[in-house]
């Protein structure tokens, strides 16, 4: 061990986390008289004794130390307060085990792990138990009273059966089981009547087995359900042991209990015999999944059952295939032909695959790299003589061992066994390295195992960065720069998470700098808003192009700023401004006007008034008023056309209302065209003429309009009069068309005679005078026109016309 | 030449995925969907009602104010676009729920295409946010319309981008392109022309950095992405499309691949019933390339469709005649096995013959001809600088306003703006005839650049027309050799840009590009060496052309024509914010001002 302890282990509260976890020591002044003025030191070491951190203990009296599943240290105080520290003695949080505990004080406490998480069980001075099964989701449970319990139980343990957490306690010769609701007396099956009083008990790592030690030196072993007895052992020592723990391997049939006294260690199992070791110094046992770690001031050892594969190979004079293969490989290296003999022996029994498998498996269990290597070499050698041996197990064992050897190094100090490593999984192992701030090693491992960047390197770098922002001695620039240098654009990195951490540490400026590196605006913006950096948030939202984000910030700003500042802010951001305008258009029309006013956007203001003249004003006066406003704005916008058009509209509206009153017909909101049309239709030619002059309707359009209306009115007389009033600006073809549209061929013919020569063919076709059309076309010597006439001819009725045209065509061809 | 990148590969939205997403993982007590009406059309393309029904959707309602209709279901799912006004309606629905009488129902909301903080805040303000058990999004950015065509069907995209400076749809376009790249590989080259194109490209580059997980390891299907702003080519949508599909759209309007046609021509031609039971419901047909005949004629000039139809008719009747020659049992069996296919072909032929007749009635009308003549005069540069007689006459006769606006805008675009006098005259004529309320519409058209005052004395259009050969006098409608056949003379500028980009490259038209609005640019997205394409001899490049602000069927036809050219060397896949034609495009820009009722 690398540590240099000033105190004896026995004078300290000791807690060592499983899975090769860290060791916490706190000098125990509970037993000794309090020495005023000197506060004890809380120290945390790695499993190899490398100091990780220490802190002077300034809080209350600690009864028990324990580690959580995520390697936080729990310090359970006498008053029932539990303080949580991280690996580096940094205080994280605290919680209380309740009032009852506070009043009666904690006498004993145990930290336990179940599928629910890390739990704490307390025995109070009132001889009552309280527990919580998950300290992260604190629900306190007070266990029922044990009837007639007058003194502290001699020993107790927490059991977990079928997802229920229960407490087993011993008082003299009696065993009690406490569950949520009741307390029952139990007797272990097959225990001899003279076993005596229970003084120590041990529950296995997986809660499946229970061992009881009595004051007669008898050790009872059985299932923790107390339904089955596995064995009993009688030893010569009566003294209550300092520690008793299970030492067993998953899926092994062998079960053993390790019992430790001050200077003696005893391993007892199913057989009559036991193994004894002498302890040279104070030692502390840590139960593990597949064995027991034993550490003292100077050493740290691992006691476990030899796995079958290792036993087969290394047993003296073993003839197991693995052993023979190992031998064969050694001979082969010596260039001895014996190699072939060994190999042949294995192959003859058809056991080569088994031999390779044994060697690979045994290599996994070895801690010495040299032994690992020789076993793997043997496996590799054997593999050469096999056709189809799947290589995965070999490759993976090599990789895993490489990782294990790296973390077992005393500087890292996580002495995991192969089985523990598999149980823990690589992800958790990486988390633990990260917890110890061993970022480079963690990254190396990720790279070596080729884990995806997303769950591997990126995650570790992110953790590193979150740690980095807490380094207060470095300037914001330095930290931000350092983080970006290392992280760059590594995919899967969330700069916003790191920034959030920085913000939580009170480093807003750093958080902003870090957010600069965050490519996802969706992540930047909410945090910036939270930090009250709304303007910056607005920039980021706009940069992202995500209008939803922009809207979110804009509306946030709107509530945060006064109106003037808000408008000024928008002024600088055209994108935001136009989006806000859209918002106002649908939600707050009045604000829209204010926005345009501020911009002196007279064109839009004009449009705004036009809009409201239609949508919000009901009465004519109101509408005219709105339009008048529009006129003013249009003039200011130097949009003469719009201003004039609007003035015309005002004029028209007024006139329409007058017409409406006089003629008792709806005119308002007709277009000028429709108004005139309607007037003509009703025979109000004078008024129509007046509008035509007042609004300077172009002649051409007025003529079209008038003849259409007259035709609809079937006022042929008026039409003829009109046609003769002056020379038609639209010619006379439209007259023909319109008459025909109203099925008046007679009238149409009149106008057909008056069309210009160029339009004659068309006019005659319209009034269905194909013969004349043909004449006109022939006269024009226009082939297109002739064809047009031809296309209108039907063979049955117009054969004469066809003939005429064909003749003419032939003639033109000749020429 | 293979023409399309398969629909199945193309679409990120396959039906099963959709319905899974629509039907939340909720109890089997049944659910009702409340639809944002606008979404039903696009959703119809990816999930049939029957499919939803399989997923326990029992009722469908249209979202409207007031109380929800009664339905014996446990779950109510609102399927909506993220719009504030819709949120208010939803809030009203939820708040007016009768808590006493009806059993407690669970509410869920599904945003299409994406969740919106703004909308959720609105729901929160209305006090109903907590009522929603699930708030999810369904990222339906690009909807597959055909094997080579994707559309966002965002109706107001053009208006929002060019009038209101609201770039929401561009963000959605960029998101859609990212999804496309996630599925079909990073597109190594991005070209673009126009401000919106630049904006989308910037967002794509930015979003690429945002994607976790690093490099996309999918072998890229597309070689090039071409982003085009609609306002680079305002002309093409204004002109009347003259392809078969284009005309169907111009005349009847195709919506989400469906068209509704007047029923008369589709009456069953059986003797005895004649004339009595004419169907009164419009005939609804789906139009896409899955129909063999339609695939063949959709992109042809309408004048070339007739001959194809009559040729087909002969082939089909010949095929049916075969039965008389079938002598042996084997031959008869073979004939019968072909029957379903032949019958489908015959009914398809009958449908398209009817449609072609309907269209021919219109295209042979004098007015259609006159209108087309004027359009073609403008496009070929004749008399674009003075008031046009035909336009004037149309106004005087009060032809549909949209037709007038299309003509006036077309003239303005072909003349790089109109002289003050001409412009004011048109505007005055329109306001006097159709009503003053259209002043805001005119203003919108001016803002969008469709109608403008000629500012410089120089008219750029002739230069552009000549350099890019936009007007072809000798157009071959039957067997086209140039894209100009889609407008019988005018080659759409947008497609010409795509064509020139592929060969010989835009460097040859730098001068003209400068005359068109907005920047032109090129971006490269680095591919890992393993994914870089090694082109085989004769293998075509694939270009995705994204029209920001809409694309017409004629333009699509022109691109498909380029894909099919023997020596073209480039295949095109088309994406757009919306499938448009001049009519619905202009309509989307119109301001609907209605006088208050009396």
Interface residues (C-beta under 8 A of the other chain):
Chain A: X453 X454 X489 X491 X492 X519 X520 X543 X544 X545 X546 X547 X548 X549 X551 X552 X555 X574 X575 X578 X579 X581 X582 X583 X586 X587 X603 X607 X610 X611 X614 X615 X617 X618 X623 X641 X642 X645 X646 X648 X649 X652 X666 X668 X669 X670 X671 X672 X673 X674 X695 X697 X698 X700 X701 X703 X704 X705 X708 X730 X734
Chain B: X82 X84 X85 X114 X116 X117 X118 X121 X164 X165 X166 X167 X168 X170 X171 X174 X199 X202 X203 X206 X209 X210 X211 X212 X213 X214 X392 X393 X395 X396 X397 X398 X424 X427 X428 X429 X431 X432 X433 X434 X435 X436 X437 X439 X440 X443 X593 X594 X595 X596 X598
